[in-house]
C-alpha cells in the first residue's frame, strides 16, 4: 500500500504492513 503508518515508512511501500 502507498499509504502506510510512520513506523512502516522505514520499509518499502510494497510491504504488507
PDB file with SEQRES, HELIX, SHEET and CRYST1 records, atoms N, CA, C and O in Angstrom:
SEQRES   1 A   17  UNK UNK UNK UNK UNK UNK UNK UNK UNK UNK UNK UNK UNK          
SEQRES   2 A   17  UNK UNK UNK UNK                                              
HELIX    1 AA1 UNK A    6  UNK A   10  5                                   5    
CRYST1    1.000    1.000    1.000  90.00  90.00  90.00 P 1           1          
ATOM      1  N   UNK A   1       0.850  -1.216   0.000  1.00  0.00           N  
ATOM      2  CA  UNK A   1       0.000   0.000   0.000  1.00  0.00           C  
ATOM      3  C   UNK A   1       0.877   1.254   0.000  1.00  0.00           C  
ATOM      4  O   UNK A   1       1.917   1.297   0.656  1.00  0.00           O  
ATOM      5  N   UNK A   2       0.445   2.261  -0.738  1.00  0.00           N  
ATOM      6  CA  UNK A   2       1.218   3.507  -0.800  1.00  0.00           C  
ATOM      7  C   UNK A   2       1.196   4.231   0.546  1.00  0.00           C  
ATOM      8  O   UNK A   2       2.209   4.768   0.996  1.00  0.00           O  
ATOM      9  N   UNK A   3       0.021   4.235   1.177  1.00  0.00           N  
ATOM     10  CA  UNK A   3      -0.120   4.937   2.462  1.00  0.00           C  
ATOM     11  C   UNK A   3       0.071   3.968   3.616  1.00  0.00           C  
ATOM     12  O   UNK A   3      -0.734   3.061   3.826  1.00  0.00           O  
ATOM     13  N   UNK A   4       1.156   4.177   4.364  1.00  0.00           N  
ATOM     14  CA  UNK A   4       1.447   3.294   5.488  1.00  0.00           C  
ATOM     15  C   UNK A   4       1.777   4.114   6.723  1.00  0.00           C  
ATOM     16  O   UNK A   4       2.198   5.265   6.603  1.00  0.00           O  
ATOM     17  N   UNK A   5       1.594   3.541   7.915  1.00  0.00           N  
ATOM     18  CA  UNK A   5       1.900   4.238   9.174  1.00  0.00           C  
ATOM     19  C   UNK A   5       3.351   4.712   9.212  1.00  0.00           C  
ATOM     20  O   UNK A   5       4.188   4.198   8.471  1.00  0.00           O  
ATOM     21  N   UNK A   6       3.648   5.665  10.049  1.00  0.00           N  
ATOM     22  CA  UNK A   6       5.001   6.214  10.153  1.00  0.00           C  
ATOM     23  C   UNK A   6       6.022   5.121  10.434  1.00  0.00           C  
ATOM     24  O   UNK A   6       7.148   5.172   9.940  1.00  0.00           O  
ATOM     25  N   UNK A   7       5.623   4.127  11.233  1.00  0.00           N  
ATOM     26  CA  UNK A   7       6.529   3.034  11.591  1.00  0.00           C  
ATOM     27  C   UNK A   7       6.901   2.230  10.350  1.00  0.00           C  
ATOM     28  O   UNK A   7       8.042   1.790  10.208  1.00  0.00           O  
ATOM     29  N   UNK A   8       5.939   2.042   9.456  1.00  0.00           N  
ATOM     30  CA  UNK A   8       6.170   1.256   8.242  1.00  0.00           C  
ATOM     31  C   UNK A   8       6.885   2.077   7.175  1.00  0.00           C  
ATOM     32  O   UNK A   8       7.262   1.551   6.128  1.00  0.00           O  
ATOM     33  N   UNK A   9       7.070   3.360   7.440  1.00  0.00           N  
ATOM     34  CA  UNK A   9       7.728   4.243   6.465  1.00  0.00           C  
ATOM     35  C   UNK A   9       9.182   3.812   6.239  1.00  0.00           C  
ATOM     36  O   UNK A   9       9.777   4.117   5.206  1.00  0.00           O  
ATOM     37  N   UNK A  10       9.743   3.093   7.228  1.00  0.00           N  
ATOM     38  CA  UNK A  10      11.131   2.649   7.109  1.00  0.00           C  
ATOM     39  C   UNK A  10      11.268   1.542   6.060  1.00  0.00           C  
ATOM     40  O   UNK A  10      12.320   1.378   5.443  1.00  0.00           O  
ATOM     41  N   UNK A  11      10.187   0.793   5.876  1.00  0.00           N  
ATOM     42  CA  UNK A  11      10.223  -0.310   4.913  1.00  0.00           C  
ATOM     43  C   UNK A  11       9.617   0.129   3.587  1.00  0.00           C  
ATOM     44  O   UNK A  11       8.912   1.137   3.542  1.00  0.00           O  
ATOM     45  N   UNK A  12       9.876  -0.612   2.498  1.00  0.00           N  
ATOM     46  CA  UNK A  12       9.339  -0.289   1.181  1.00  0.00           C  
ATOM     47  C   UNK A  12       7.825  -0.184   1.216  1.00  0.00           C  
ATOM     48  O   UNK A  12       7.170  -0.867   2.004  1.00  0.00           O  
ATOM     49  N   UNK A  13       7.259   0.679   0.355  1.00  0.00           N  
ATOM     50  CA  UNK A  13       5.811   0.853   0.309  1.00  0.00           C  
ATOM     51  C   UNK A  13       5.106  -0.417  -0.143  1.00  0.00           C  
ATOM     52  O   UNK A  13       3.902  -0.583   0.055  1.00  0.00           O  
ATOM     53  N   UNK A  14       5.885  -1.317  -0.760  1.00  0.00           N  
ATOM     54  CA  UNK A  14       5.335  -2.575  -1.239  1.00  0.00           C  
ATOM     55  C   UNK A  14       5.103  -3.550  -0.080  1.00  0.00           C  
ATOM     56  O   UNK A  14       4.513  -4.615  -0.258  1.00  0.00           O  
ATOM     57  N   UNK A  15       5.581  -3.164   1.115  1.00  0.00           N  
ATOM     58  CA  UNK A  15       5.459  -4.031   2.285  1.00  0.00           C  
ATOM     59  C   UNK A  15       3.993  -4.330   2.607  1.00  0.00           C  
ATOM     60  O   UNK A  15       3.109  -3.523   2.319  1.00  0.00           O  
ATOM     61  N   UNK A  16       3.748  -5.491   3.203  1.00  0.00           N  
ATOM     62  CA  UNK A  16       2.380  -5.898   3.532  1.00  0.00           C  
ATOM     63  C   UNK A  16       1.790  -4.952   4.573  1.00  0.00           C  
ATOM     64  O   UNK A  16       0.635  -4.537   4.472  1.00  0.00           O  
ATOM     65  N   UNK A  17       2.603  -4.619   5.572  1.00  0.00           N  
ATOM     66  CA  UNK A  17       2.092  -3.742   6.637  1.00  0.00           C  
ATOM     67  C   UNK A  17       2.309  -2.294   6.253  1.00  0.00           C  
ATOM     68  O   UNK A  17       1.950  -1.393   7.012  1.00  0.00           O  
TER      69      UNK A  17                                                      
END                                                                             
